[in-house]
Amino acid sequence: MLTITQDLYDRIVAHAREDHPDEACGVVAGPEGTGRPERFIPMLNAARSPTFYEFDSQDLLKLYRELDDRDEEPVVIYHSHTATEAYPSRTDIGYANEPGAHYVLVSTADADGLGDFQFRSFRILDGEVTEEEVKVVEAY
């Protein structure tokens, strides 16, 4: 189960809506070994695409150095789908290289009247996708 604060939930959703119609992406870091998402880190979608996201390689290198310096790890890796449901695509599954992370997908398809808003979390391990419950709390 992903337990996340209302503030972080709202910030992820706001980023997804702000970048629509392009996919948004980012990370929520937390202290190593806690599994607790704490620090919101919106990233630039280097692909600037409504159907694909890609972290900029230089930004990603900088992020991982910063995480290492702060004894943090990526607890949540998020991105949006702009015209489809919030479920990992084959490309998303192929890019999932953090076995301990929660992969959050936000569908902003509702912004175009194409479907309901969705905020879903998944574990992706060795190509296998497992949806998990999302619990939103005021504070930890």
N, C-alpha and C positions, 0 to 999 in steps of 0.2 A: 504494500500500500504506500502511496505517496501522500505524506502529510505536508501541507504547504500553507503559509500564512495568506490571509486575505489580501494583504498588501502585495505580496509577490504574485499571486494569482492575477490581481488587477493590473499589475505592471506588464505581465506577459501578454494579457489580452489587449491592453492598450497598444503595446508595440505591434502586435499582429494587425490590429485595426489601422494603426498609423501607416504601416508599410503597404497595406492593401492598395492596389491589386497585386503587388509583388509579394512573394513569400518573405516573412520575417524570420530571423533566427537569433539564437543567443544561448546563454548558459546561466544557470544559477549555481554558484559555488557554495561549498560549505566546508567546515573544518574536517580534515582528513579523518576517516573512520567513523564519523557520526551519522552519515546519511541524512543530515539536516540541511535543507536548502536555506541559505541566508543572504548571499550577496548576488544581486541582480546584475547581469552583464550583457546588455544588448549588443549584438554584433551586426556588422554590415553584411548583407547578402551580396557577395561579390558578383554573383550571376545576375543580379537585378532582374529576376524572372518571376512571372506568375505561376510557373510550373516546376521550379527547381530552386534549391538554395545551395549555396556554397560559401563556407567560411573563407575569408581571405587568408592565404597561407602565412603572410607576415603577421596579421592580427592574431592568428591561431598560435603561432610560435610565441608571440609576446604574451598571450593569455596563459599558455602553459608554463612559461617562466615565472609569471606573476603568481600563479597558483602554487607552484613549487616554493617560491620565496615566502608565501604566506601560510604554508602547510595546509593548503586547501585542495579540494578535488572537485571536478564537475559532478554535482549531485543531480542536476536536471539539465538536459540538453533539449531545447525546444525549437520548434519552427511551426510555421503555419501552412495550411493548404487553403488556397484561395477559391477553388471551385469544386473541391471534392470533400468527402468526409475526412474526419481526423483519424486516419488509419495509415500506418507506415506503408509507403510504396516499396517496390522492389529496390529502387535506388536508395531510399531511406534505410532499408534493412542492410544493404551492402555497405553503407557508410557508418553503421552503428559499431563503433570500435571501443566503447567504454562499457565493459560488462556490468559495472556496478551502478551505472547511471539510470535514471528514469528518463525515458524519451517522451516528452510531452508534445502533443500535436493539438493545434488550435485550428478549427475550420472557420474561416471568415466568409464562407460561401453565402451565409445569410445576408451579407452586405449587398449582394446582388440579387437577393430573393431566390437563391438556388437551393436553400435548405436551412436547417436549424443550426444555430451556433453550437459548437462542440468544443470541449476542453477535455482531452483524454490523455491518459498516461499508460506507457507500455514499458515492459522489460524486453530487450532484444539481446539474445544470447545465441551465438552460433547459428544465426539466421532464423531462429525461432522467436516468434512474437507472442508475448503474453500480456493481455490487458490487465491493468490493476486498478483498484479503487483509488479515487482521489478524495482525500479528506481535507477540507479547507477550515483552518482554525484562525482565531484572532491573533494568537501568540503561541510560542512554544513554551 
